[in-house]
Every structure is written in structure tokens, then in C-alpha cells.
């Protein structure tokens, strides 16, 4: 009886997923594939009967589904209902709180940043303020996590914080907690140039925040940004829509990327809007082996279009698109690779990443290229039709001299140097020669 139920359940799931595929116009499944479901049912039935400890059939089936999909490539898999719900929340990067970024200073919680549309900002809390107590309890003597624990809670619930302003005025402020998004952009003036660090593309307000950051830099620099550094190091990517709209800030129309599926008719092309914000501002993008996906799209578009120079190390090489397909009846979802990313010049990012125009290290010179963990290191990683050599060579990498201060950023220093010298134009010219 259990075996029959397993076969029926597996067949129902197959029909369910097949229905999704058939809706896209694919042929019906090959009948022999149902014979393999009988093998799966036999194996699960044996495990249920003979395994040394009792097993949960649901967990076995979920694991089998995930294992089958992960054999296709490392980014495909099955998401049980609970994990599917958790990943949806994580992708939104939402949390319940006050919408502030804080540090400890002098035993008090210092507000370094307040999201402009967040609850703390609406209640009058500003950067530079100190929070001395939460619900009447002093934060003195606590570490940062313990000090802010009372600020976290359910969205919609109020919390009373005692705020000390820079002029030493103390006041009690009631803030209603909300689900707020962490900021993805940080900016500052760096040696007379504009600098923006983009932490993630998993924020649907990223382009708006970046536009505000650039306007702030423009004002701080007296109305003109003489050069811009875009730091994408460690950026693991995120929303495709944000990678396109961010690229639009620096490109005057034209292709940003193409997304190609199994069939030629599955190709989609994404273009930048007309009217870039700063057409005459030279740009240097800094990449790292941890820069992936949407970050690679932006860097690849800027590089391919001759709009700026990319420095750092070859990026991660995450050039595939995953579709999350919810299963009917709240049975979780399939996360399945359906397309690949290509730069404007038609190069696949998959497994290769973006090769910088200038290789610059941010670690000590060890006399050889250190092995880096990238997409092509993953088991079952998708290949790339372009099998030309794309490895970094030790002799091409710039390393910091032994006298370089340990507390400084060599890659950032090099970006500043490039923007302030003729090296920027030479690197741009070298791009066009490669084309």
C-alpha cells in the first residue's frame, strides 16, 4: 500500500511539474520516465522498512527532488514550503526595526545613518544622535547587540527610545517599528573623487538610492564629479531589473545585456534608457572574485560599451538565470536554471566572469596566483561554449609594494590614481583595440 501511494504521489508531482512545462509548449513527457518513478518508490519503501532509524518519507522525497535538480547545476533545486517562504523574505532583505544604522561610541548607541523613509527618521532621529535608553532601560554597559535588542520587534508596535542630540539635549521619542530595507549604497568623497559602494542588487530601491548618493556627491564636490569609483567588491548580485536600471545611469541607451534560453526565440535583450546622468564623468569599477551575477552585468556593460575601466580581480562567473516556479497547492517551488547572461558584445558570463582591464590585487604578493573559489569551482557547474583561456596570470597582476600601509586599500588607491592620470584613457584605448 505504501509503495502504491509513493508511486501515485510521485506521478502526481510529475504531472504537476509537467503541466508547468507543457504550458510553455513543450512535448508531453516520455512514458518510460514513469517507470523510473517506480524505481524511486521501491527505494524509498526499502529505506522506510530497513533503515537503522525511523525516517520521514516527506523529507526523503524532498531530498530526492532537490538532489535530482542539483545534478543539473548548482543553482537548481527544490524548495520545500517553509524554505520557499524564508527565501522570499530573505530576498526582500526586510526586517522589523527603526530604519537606522548604529555603532557603539562611549558606551552609547550612535546613529550613523537613518533611512529617509524609515520610522526613526520620521520621528526626528538623525545621524549624530545617541540613543541612551530603550523603554527606560539604559544601554550603558551593554554590547551593541544587547543594546539594540529592545529596538527590534513586531512591525506596527511602538518603542520608546531616549535620544541625546549632539547639543546634549535629551528627549524621549516614540517610534513605531516597520519593515524596512537596509540601504545598499554607501558613498563618500575619496581624495576629490566620487566613491559609491554597492552592497547588493537585492533592493528594489537601489537605483533611487544610488541616484540620491550621486546627487549628494555632486553637491559635496562643488557641482561637478571629476571622476567616479563604483565599488562592487563582494557584491553577490540580486535583481536583474536593478542591474539594468543602474546601468542606465551611466549608459545613453543601447544594450546592457541579453538573456538567452534553450531556443533562439527565448532570447531577451535589455537596453538602457536614453539620457545618462553623467556622460562626461570617467568611471572606474572595482571587482573581486566575490562579485557575481547582477554586479557582473553592470561591470560587463560599462566595460563592453567603453564607458569605464574595470580593475581588481576576475569576478565570480555567475552567468545563469534561475526561475522560481511555485508549485500548486503550497507544495514549495522549483528553482531552475532557464537562461544565461551575455554582455553587450555577446560574451557569456557563465564560468568566466568579467576580466578586469587591469588586474590589481588586494592581498600580499605570494609569488603565484592564489586559487579562488568561483562559479566554475562548483560541482555540476554549467560550462561555457567559449573555451578560450580566461585565467589570470601572475605576471599581469599588480600587487602592493612591501612599503604600502597595511591599513590602506591598494585597489582603491589604484582606482584613484587611474582617474587622476592619463592611465585611464590608455586603458580605455586598450579596450577598443581588443574589440
Secondary structure, DSSP 8 states (H G I E B T S, - for coil): -HHHHHHHHHHHHHHHHHHHHHHTT-----TTHHHHHHHHHHHHHHHHHHSSS---HHHHHHHHHHHHHHTT-TT-EEE-HHHHHHHHHHHHTEEEE-SEEEEEETTEEEEEEE-TTSHHHHTT--TT-EEEEETTEE-TT--HHHHHHTT---TT-EEEEEEE-TTS-EEEEEEE-EEEE---EEEEEETTEEEEEE--B--TTHHHHHHHHHHHHHHHTTT--SEEEEE-TT---B-HHHHHHHHHTTS-SSEEEEEE-SSGGG-EEEE--S--S-TT-EEEEEE-TT--THHHHHHHHHHHTTS-EEEES------EEEEEEE-TTT--EEEEEEEEEEETTS-B-TTT----SEEB-SS---SS------GGGSTT----S--S-----GGG-B---TTS-TTS-HHHHHHHHHHTSTHHHHHHHHHHHH-
